């Protein structure tokens, strides 16, 4: 039966909840290493920045819909601010068309604001972006760049930033413990590079962080092959790095950076030319 009243509850990280989330996400999106119970426990429960903030709709013992955000930390206008990364959302096919996602999202953001989180940031594809903008008052900041770097420099310029992830050592260690990911890391001049295995042979997705000597993580050798960059990086002139954009026809979907402030600690809008974002800051790998 799907016609009765649904019960809305905060998301959580108990074994029963993680099992239900894995089942629903698997039913909606298919078999994916990101949605095993072990991967969800890592992402939802073990994050040093805090457990997920989210909401669920239950029909008795059946999970009808689910939405979570993942706590994250960033430097916003030079100040540390705690925020939320919009992450997993799924509605069982039997319950679609009821506006459940919008309702769960607003409940989630209210929880986040009450808990002192300053913003929600996310990366949305072309299909989901309009809903975030029209129904949930997000700003569309910019389309992410995606392409291959033929040269990776060892430093950033001094270009001013309004937003960048704040990857302290414990957060970075946790991020690289993703059971669904495979990573390599190496120091490159003043930067610490992380490369993630992709579905393409000899192509690794790269992220580069300032302060190579301060990470405290072991440094290996940069992997052989092409470095794919997905994100935004105003501290590099990508043209000088031999940046080769992925043709639009080869992209599954354009990815858009979206933003919503939850309180006075964060600006109401971000400037696209002052945002640094890489794959570590969201969830492609």
N, C-alpha and C positions, 0 to 999 in steps of 0.2 A: 504494500500500500504506500502511495506517495501523496495522498491528498490531505493528510492530517497536518496539524500544526507542528512546526519544527522547533527544536530547542537550540538556542544559541549559547555557546559556552566559549570561554577563552581557550586558545590552543595551549598545549602543554607537551611534556616530554616523558610521560610515563610509558612503560613498555606497551600497554594497551593502546595508547594514543599513537605511538610510533608505528605499531603494527597496522592500525587503521589507516594512517596516512600513507604508508607504503602500499597498501592494497588499493586505495583510491587513486593515488598518483600513477600506479602501474596500470590500472584499468583505463585511465584517461589518456596517458601518454605512451603506454607500451613499456616493454622491458628496457630499463635504463639503469645503469649503475648508480646514478645519482639518487635513485628512489628506493634502494634497499634499506632495510631497517638499520643496518650498520652505518650507511652513509647519512641517513637522517639523524641518527643519534649524534654523529660527529657534528653535523651542521646545526641541528636544533638545540642540543643539550650541552655540548662540550665547548662551545665558543667562550673564550675568556672574557669577551665583552658582555656576555650575558645570554640567557636562553631566549628563544624566539618569542616575539610578541605577535599574537595573531588571534583568530577566531574561527570557530567551527559551527556548522549547522548539523544537528543530529536528528534523525527520524527514528526514535527508539534507540536500538543498538546499531543502527546503520548510519555511517557517516555520509551525509548528503553533499556537503561542500566544505572547503578548507582553504584558508588563506593565512600565510605567515610572512612576517618581516624578520630579518636577522639583524641584531645589534651590530653596529659598526662604529668606528671612530675616525674622525677627520680633522684636518686643520681648515677652518673656515675663516677667511680674512685674518689668518695668522693665529687664531685661537683654537684650542682643542674643543671640539663639540661632539657629543654622543648623538648618533642618529640611527636610522633604521634603513636597511636595504630591502626593498620590495622583492620578495622571492617567489615562493611556490603558491600557485592558486589552482584549484581544480574543483569542478562541480560534476557530480555523477550525471550521466545522460538522463536519468529518470527525473532529475530535478532542475534541468536547465530551463531558461526562459522565465525564471521567477525573480531575477534581479538579486540573487543571493551574493554574488561577488561584491557588488556595490555595498550591500549592507554589512558584509563581513569586513570589508576594507574600512568603512567608516568606524566600526567598532574597534578595529585594530588601531587606527590612528588616534582615537580617543584614549585608548589604553596607553599608547606610546607617549602622548602629550602629558597624561597624568603621571607617568613614570619619569618624566623629565627629559625625554628624547627631543632633540631640537628640529629634526627634519626626517623626511623619507626621500630616499633617492632610489632610482631604479633604471633598468635598461629594458625597454619594451620593443616588441617587434611592430611591424606595420599594422597588424590586425588589432593588437591590444592598445596601441597608443591612443586612438581616438576616445576610447572609454575612460582612460585615465584623465584625459584633458577635459572632456565634457562633463563627466559625472563626478569626478573626484578632485577637480580644481588643481591639477598638476600643471606645471610649466614644462613645455617641450624645450629643452636647453639646446640640443644639437644632435645631429646624426653622427654616430661614431664613425671614425675612419677605420678602414680595414684594408691592409695591404702588406706587402713584403718589404722589409728593410734590407737593402743590399749592404748597408754599412751601419754599424751600431757604435756611436761615439761613447767615450768614457766619462762624459760629464754633461750636465744640464747648463743652459744659460741662466741668467739672473732674471728672466721674465717673471713679473709678479703673478702670483696665483691667488685666486679667490677660494678655490677648493682643491684639496688633495687628500688622499687617504693617509691615515697616521698608523703606519705599520710598526708598532713596537715589537720587540723580539718575541714575546709570548704569543701575540696575535699572528705573527708571521709563521712561527712554528706550527701553530694550530692550522693555519690555512694550508700549509704544505703537507699536513697529515691527512688530507682528504683521501678517504679510501677509494674513491672513484677516479683519482687523478694520478698522473705519473710526472714527476718534476725533476729538473736538473737546475743547479744554481752555480753561479760563478761571479767573482768580482771582475768588474771591467772598469778600470780607472777609478773614478770617484763613485761609481754606481755599483749596485748589487743587482745582478740579473737573475731572473727566474724564467725557465722555459718549461712549458707544458706540452706533453705529447698530444697531437691532434689525430684525427682520423686519416690524415694524409701522410704518406711515407716521406720521411726526410723534411717534414715541415713541423716546426715547433712554434707555439705561440709564446711571445716574449713579453715580460714586464720588467721595468727597470726602476729601481728605487734609489734615492740619494742616501749618502752616508754608508758606503760599503764597509768601512771599518767598524761601524757601530751595530751591525745586525747581530753579531754573535753567532751566526750560523756558519756551518762549514762551507767552504768554497771549493768547488770542483772545477771542471773544464766545461766551457760552453759547448753544447752539442753540435755535431756536424749537421749541416743542412740549412734550409732557409728559415729566417725568423719572421713569423707573422706577427703584426701588431694590430690589435683591436682596441680602440680607445680614443683618447684625446691627449695631446701633449704639446702645450704651447711653449715649452722650454726647448724644443727642438724645431729646427727648420727641416721638416720632413723631406722637402725637395732636395736638400743637400745630403740627406742620408740615402738617396737613391730609392725613395719610397715609391713602390709600384702598386697602385690601388688594385684591389680585386675588382674585376669587371662586374657591373650590376647584374648581368645575366647569370653570373656564377654564384651570387650570394643567395642563400636561402630566403632571407628577408632583411631589409634595412633595419638596423638597430638604432633606437633613439634614446638618448639620456633624458630622463624625466625627474622632476624635483617638486617637492612640496614642503614648505616650512610648517613646523608644528608649534613653534613658540618663538619668543624674542631672541633666542640665542642664534638663530639662523636668519639669513636674508630671505625676503620673499621671492627673490629670483636670483639665478646664477648667470654670469656672463660667460658665454660659450668660449670666448678667447682667453679665459682665465681659469679653466678647469683642467686638471690633470687626472686622467682615469686610465687604468689598465685592466687586464683580465683578472688580476687578483681582487679588484674592487667590486666585481660582480661574480657571475657564476657560470661562465661558459666552459671552464676546465677546472 
